[in-house]
Amino acid sequence: MKIPVIIPIVLFLSVFSGIVTADKYSGGTGEPNTPYLISTAEDLNDIGNHPEDFNRCFLMTADINLADYTGTQFNLIGEWIDWGDPNNKPFRGVFDGNGFSISKFTYQITGSDHDVIGLFRYIDDPNAEIKDLILFDPNVNSPFGNHVGSLVGRVINAKITGCGVEGGSVSGSNRTGGLVGNNYGTISNCFSTSLVSGYYYTGGLVGWNDDYLGSGLISNCYMGGIACGDTLTGGLVGINEGAISNCYATGEVLGNGYVWFSPISHISIKSQPESVNVLSFCICTVVLPSPPALVDWSLVSISQKENKTLPIWLHPISPPVSVAPSTFPLE
């Protein structure tokens, strides 16, 4: 006899107080102290269905395998319609990988929606951050796409911290990177060992590092994969207009046709504040293509051009071997 009385009271209190009784994802409320819990592939895929949650906090509680999502079945996080469209909805929250991994993320573009592609399409907020997350064997293919990365297509005013990509492949057309396609934010303690291929501005870690409002900062990062492109291809970054420090590259830089190669990154030739457009304390052992005439020696001092030695920004110490980005033996 008590049940018919108790249920209406509970429902009334829930509606009156605005409390949602059904848990979303695997629990949590999306607040900083009680983030939404992401424990399954279904949880992760569901984030893209809820733009109202793009400014909330998320915490992974287990490794996640996305092998069941093929083609374009996975719901990318963040909505992108077109350049400058007011209906674009970037991710503005915090996604904490909590040291867990996401494996077998696949996204294969065959239609016209091919720009700004990644697990997160784009993030845009000074308080937004993706951290402590590893992607294993992603396969992202947007052959005509601009701003393509395995983790994020486009980063604006936000942070990527302690993230990495191990294995897999990423392909795009313009501004393609193993981790991030286009960076206008801050990337630190990150790495990529993917195969990255593109046409313009292809980098093993980031396709284009831009200096939007003094951002475009990359530090304590490394590339150990393969970067292959046609114009402006870099081991770590395709082209740099920001600041890169304490980074290294140990993979390969390849290409076909008319190619400019760089072990770390190309520097954009344009007027910049002193705080940007800088590479410092960076080293590399990347394998550059042969013959040396294909290397972009315009960024190398006269004496080094004559001897075909290392570019001027390389730090003269032995490259680290199997060293985590956070423990670089750099000065």
Beta strands, then each sheet from edge to edge (+ up, - down):
strand 1: 36-38
strand 2: 57-60
strand 3: 64-65
strand 4: 94-96
strand 5: 101-103
strand 6: 106-108
strand 7: 120-124
strand 8: 129-136
strand 9: 139-141
strand 10: 146-149
strand 11: 152-166
strand 12: 169-171
strand 13: 174-177
strand 14: 180-188
strand 15: 191-192
strand 16: 195-197
strand 17: 200-203
strand 18: 206-209
strand 19: 217-219
strand 20: 222-223
strand 21: 226-229
strand 22: 231-234
strand 23: 237-240
strand 24: 243-245
strand 25: 248-249
strand 26: 252-255
strand 27: 261-262
strand 28: 266-267
strand 29: 278-280
strand 30: 283-284
sheet 1: 1+ 2+ 4+ 8+ 5+ 3+
sheet 2: 1+ 2+ 4+ 8+ 11+ 7+
sheet 3: 1+ 2+ 4+ 8+ 11+ 14+ 18+ 23+ 28+
sheet 4: 1+ 2+ 4+ 8+ 11+ 15+ 20+ 25+ 30+
sheet 5: 1+ 2+ 4+ 8+ 11+ 14+ 19+ 24+ 29+
sheet 6: 6+ 9+ 12+ 16+ 21+ 26+
sheet 7: 10+ 13+ 17+ 22+ 27+
end
